[in-house]
Structure formats: structure tokens, C-alpha cells
Amino acid sequence: MASPLRSRRLPRAEPVPRTGSRPRFAAPVHCRPFRAIALDSGSALGASSGPPDRTLEVPPVAAHLSVTVNGTVREADVEPRRLLVQLIREDFDLTGTHVGCDTSQCGACTVHVDGKAVKSCTMLAVQADGSDVTTIEGMASAEGLHPLQTAFWEHHGLQCGFCTPGMIMTAAALLASNPDPTDDEIRHAIAGNFCRCTGYQNIVIAIRAAAAAMRAGSTAGAAS
């Protein structure tokens, strides 16, 4: 007869003594800061028979970058693992770019990098070094709102507004390459942008209206 299965418990973290009423537990190994140990040069394969003489604290690695954001040159020292959306929101305080999923599915973090729509949660900040980045804050001009912003407002293309910056940035990239898209082309372009409350019909209507307004403006400008 087989022995009954025994439940296996994971080992608990050992409490680290400290002053105070509550014990503090040691952080998991993967969360602890890296410390390089100075090895004994006289021992085989660096294995010392006694305790190490000292430890060397490894400083954090940072990369210096320069990026043009909404027409202004910005510089920062960032860790190589830092995402572009983190640089935009946390370092440059441009919080119009939203974070929805962190997995490139929702499109709320969409910005323009050198004129192309990019989901900034999937791009490293260092990859934008030397690039021209446009966020939703850079869409309006001194004359007023961008035609897409006006159209979303007039045609109720938003409700809670969380997805709206990404929708507008994606739509702007579409209209830059296709000034007169069909409804199917609009729907295809925004397929990577999720809306959870308004529904997509009014968004399509708003983009179509903005396209018409932009074409009319271009025609008027050429005529004058």
C-alpha cells in the first residue's frame, strides 16, 4: 500500500531582528541588492579559506539620453531597463500618456516616435535616445485643439477618457499616412486600442470627422 501523500511547505523567511514591535523579514534573494565579494587572489578558483576581506557595492548602471519631447529637448539619466512610458510619465511629468496593461495590448500608452505610433510600454527609454517623441500634450497648438481632439469632443468619442490619448495618437498616425480612410481602415488602425466604456462607433465617427476637417483645412491653406 502506497504511503499517503504529504503536503510540502515552502520554507519561511527568517525574521531579521530589529528594534520595534514588529519583526522584519529578510527580502527574497532575487530582491536583494547585488554585492560583489572581493575574492582571495591566492586561493584556488577564488575560494578563500577565511572570510572575505571586503565587499564592493556595485553602483546602479545609468545611461544618459537626450530626446526631443513635444518640440523641447529633454535629457535624463535612466537605467537601461526603464521603459519609455516611465520616462515620459515619471521623469518628464507628462501624465497624459496612460498605463493600462503593461503588455502592449490596450494601446493607452501610445505615443509618436519619429512620426510613428508606438506603444511606449514596450519600448525602452534608451531606444528613444536622439528621437523625436510626441505625446498627447503636444497635439494642441497655440491656435487651439488638434482637429482630432475637437472631433472626439464634438462626437462623444470618449466617456471615461482613459483610452482617449492613445486613440488620438493612433488616429493621428493613421491620418498622417492616409488622409481619407474608410471606416474599415479606421477600425483596422485602432484595433490595438481598447475602449471599455464608450464603444467604438462614436470613435470611428470622430476620426472620420477629423479627417474631413483636416482635408478641408489643407485645401483652404493651399488656396490661400
C-alpha positions as CSV (number, residue, x, y, z in Angstrom):
1,M,0.0,0.0,0.0
2,A,1.4,3.3,-1.1
3,S,2.2,5.8,1.6
4,P,-0.2,8.8,1.7
5,L,1.0,12.0,0.0
6,R,2.5,14.5,2.4
7,S,2.0,18.2,1.8
8,R,5.2,20.1,1.3
9,R,5.5,23.6,2.8
10,L,7.8,26.2,1.4
11,P,10.4,27.4,3.9
12,R,9.5,30.6,5.7
13,A,11.7,33.7,5.6
14,E,13.7,34.1,8.8
15,P,12.8,37.2,10.8
16,V,15.6,39.8,11.0
17,P,16.0,41.2,14.5
18,R,15.4,45.0,14.8
19,T,14.1,47.4,17.4
20,G,10.4,47.9,17.4
21,S,7.3,45.8,18.0
22,R,7.0,44.1,14.6
23,P,9.6,41.6,13.2
24,R,11.1,42.4,9.8
25,F,11.6,39.6,7.3
26,A,14.5,39.2,5.0
27,A,13.8,40.0,1.4
28,P,13.9,37.2,-1.1
29,V,17.2,36.6,-2.7
30,H,16.2,38.0,-6.1
31,C,15.1,41.2,-4.5
32,R,18.3,41.9,-2.5
33,P,20.8,44.4,-3.9
34,F,23.8,42.7,-5.6
35,R,27.0,42.8,-3.7
36,A,30.3,41.7,-5.3
37,I,32.6,39.9,-2.9
38,A,36.3,40.6,-3.2
39,L,37.9,37.1,-3.5
40,D,41.2,35.9,-2.1
41,S,43.6,36.0,-5.1
42,G,45.8,33.3,-3.5
43,S,43.1,30.6,-3.3
44,A,42.2,28.1,-5.9
45,L,39.4,29.3,-8.1
46,G,38.9,32.3,-5.9
47,A,37.7,30.2,-2.9
48,S,39.0,31.7,0.3
49,S,39.6,29.7,3.4
50,G,38.7,32.6,5.6
51,P,36.1,35.4,5.5
52,P,36.3,37.9,2.6
53,D,38.4,41.0,3.3
54,R,35.7,43.4,2.0
55,T,32.7,43.7,-0.2
56,L,32.3,46.1,-3.1
57,E,29.0,47.8,-3.6
58,V,28.1,47.8,-7.3
59,P,26.6,51.3,-8.3
60,P,23.5,51.3,-10.3
61,V,24.1,51.5,-14.1
62,A,22.6,54.6,-15.8
63,A,22.6,55.7,-19.4
64,H,22.4,59.3,-20.4
65,L,19.9,60.1,-23.1
66,S,18.7,63.2,-25.0
67,V,15.2,63.1,-26.6
68,T,13.1,65.8,-28.1
69,V,9.6,65.7,-26.5
70,N,6.9,67.8,-28.0
71,G,9.5,70.1,-29.5
72,T,11.6,70.5,-26.4
73,V,15.0,68.8,-25.9
74,R,15.0,66.8,-22.7
75,E,17.8,64.9,-21.1
76,A,17.9,62.3,-18.4
77,D,20.0,59.6,-16.8
78,V,18.0,56.3,-16.8
79,E,18.5,52.7,-16.0
80,P,18.8,50.6,-19.2
81,R,15.7,48.6,-18.2
82,R,13.5,51.8,-17.8
83,L,10.5,51.9,-20.2
84,L,9.7,54.9,-22.4
85,V,6.3,55.3,-20.7
86,Q,8.1,55.5,-17.3
87,L,10.4,58.2,-18.7
88,I,7.5,60.2,-20.1
89,R,5.3,60.0,-17.0
90,E,7.7,59.8,-14.1
91,D,10.7,61.8,-15.3
92,F,9.1,64.3,-17.6
93,D,5.7,64.6,-15.7
94,L,3.7,64.1,-18.9
95,T,0.9,62.1,-17.4
96,G,-1.5,62.3,-20.4
97,T,0.1,59.1,-21.6
98,H,-1.7,56.4,-19.7
99,V,-0.6,53.0,-18.5
100,G,-3.3,50.4,-18.9
101,C,-1.9,46.9,-19.3
102,D,1.9,47.0,-19.4
103,T,1.7,44.2,-22.0
104,S,1.2,46.1,-25.2
105,Q,-2.5,45.0,-25.6
106,C,-4.6,48.1,-24.7
107,G,-2.8,50.9,-26.5
108,A,-3.4,53.5,-23.8
109,C,0.3,54.4,-23.7
110,T,0.6,55.1,-27.5
111,V,2.9,58.0,-28.4
112,H,4.7,59.0,-31.6
113,V,8.4,58.2,-32.0
114,D,9.8,59.8,-35.1
115,G,6.3,60.1,-36.5
116,K,5.3,56.5,-35.9
117,A,2.7,55.3,-33.4
118,V,4.5,53.3,-30.7
119,K,3.2,51.6,-27.6
120,S,5.6,53.1,-25.1
121,C,5.2,50.3,-22.5
122,T,7.1,48.0,-25.0
123,M,9.9,50.4,-25.8
124,L,13.0,51.0,-23.6
125,A,13.7,54.6,-22.9
126,V,17.3,54.3,-24.2
127,Q,15.9,53.2,-27.5
128,A,14.4,56.7,-27.9
129,D,17.7,58.4,-27.5
130,G,18.1,61.0,-30.2
131,S,14.5,60.6,-31.3
132,D,11.6,63.0,-31.7
133,V,8.7,62.0,-29.3
134,T,5.2,63.4,-29.4
135,T,2.7,62.8,-26.6
136,I,-0.9,63.8,-26.3
137,E,0.2,67.1,-24.6
138,G,2.0,68.0,-27.8
139,M,-1.0,67.6,-30.1
140,A,-2.7,71.0,-29.5
141,S,-1.2,74.2,-30.9
142,A,-1.3,77.8,-29.9
143,E,-4.3,78.2,-32.1
144,G,-6.3,75.6,-30.3
145,L,-7.1,71.9,-30.1
146,H,-6.0,69.4,-32.7
147,P,-8.8,68.5,-35.1
148,L,-8.9,65.0,-33.6
149,Q,-9.3,66.4,-30.1
150,T,-12.1,68.6,-31.3
151,A,-13.8,65.8,-33.1
152,F,-13.6,63.4,-30.1
153,W,-15.2,66.1,-28.0
154,E,-18.0,67.1,-30.5
155,H,-18.9,63.5,-31.5
156,H,-18.7,62.0,-28.0
157,G,-15.8,59.8,-28.9
158,L,-14.9,59.4,-25.2
159,Q,-16.5,58.7,-21.9
160,C,-14.1,57.9,-19.0
161,G,-11.3,59.2,-21.3
162,F,-8.7,56.7,-20.2
163,C,-8.1,55.3,-23.7
164,T,-8.6,58.6,-25.4
165,P,-4.9,59.8,-25.6
166,G,-3.8,56.5,-27.1
167,M,-6.8,56.5,-29.5
168,I,-6.0,60.1,-30.7
169,M,-2.2,59.3,-31.1
170,T,-3.0,56.2,-33.1
171,A,-5.6,58.0,-35.2
172,A,-3.1,60.9,-35.9
173,A,-0.6,58.4,-37.2
174,L,-3.2,56.9,-39.5
175,L,-4.3,60.3,-40.9
176,A,-0.7,61.3,-41.5
177,S,-0.3,58.5,-43.9
178,N,-4.0,58.2,-45.1
179,P,-5.9,61.5,-45.1
180,D,-9.1,59.9,-46.3
181,P,-9.5,56.5,-44.7
182,T,-12.6,54.3,-44.9
183,D,-14.4,53.2,-41.8
184,D,-12.9,49.7,-42.3
185,E,-9.4,51.3,-42.4
186,I,-10.1,53.3,-39.3
187,R,-11.3,50.2,-37.4
188,H,-8.2,48.3,-38.6
189,A,-5.9,51.1,-37.4
190,I,-7.4,51.3,-33.9
191,A,-7.6,47.5,-33.5
192,G,-4.8,47.7,-31.0
193,N,-6.5,50.3,-28.8
194,F,-9.1,49.1,-26.3
195,C,-12.1,51.1,-25.2
196,R,-14.1,49.7,-22.3
197,C,-17.0,52.1,-22.0
198,T,-17.8,54.4,-25.0
199,G,-17.9,51.8,-27.7
200,Y,-16.1,52.1,-31.0
201,Q,-18.8,53.6,-33.3
202,N,-18.5,57.1,-32.0
203,I,-14.7,56.9,-32.1
204,V,-14.9,55.9,-35.8
205,I,-17.3,58.8,-36.4
206,A,-14.9,61.2,-34.6
207,I,-11.9,60.1,-36.6
208,R,-13.8,60.3,-39.9
209,A,-14.9,63.9,-39.0
210,A,-11.4,64.9,-38.0
211,A,-10.1,63.6,-41.3
212,A,-12.6,65.7,-43.2
213,A,-11.8,68.8,-41.2
214,M,-8.0,68.2,-41.8
215,R,-8.6,67.8,-45.5
216,A,-10.7,70.9,-45.6
217,G,-8.0,72.8,-43.7
218,S,-5.3,71.7,-46.0
219,T,-7.4,72.7,-49.0
220,A,-8.1,76.1,-47.5
221,G,-4.4,76.6,-46.7
222,A,-3.3,75.7,-50.2
223,A,-5.9,78.0,-51.8
224,S,-4.8,81.0,-49.7
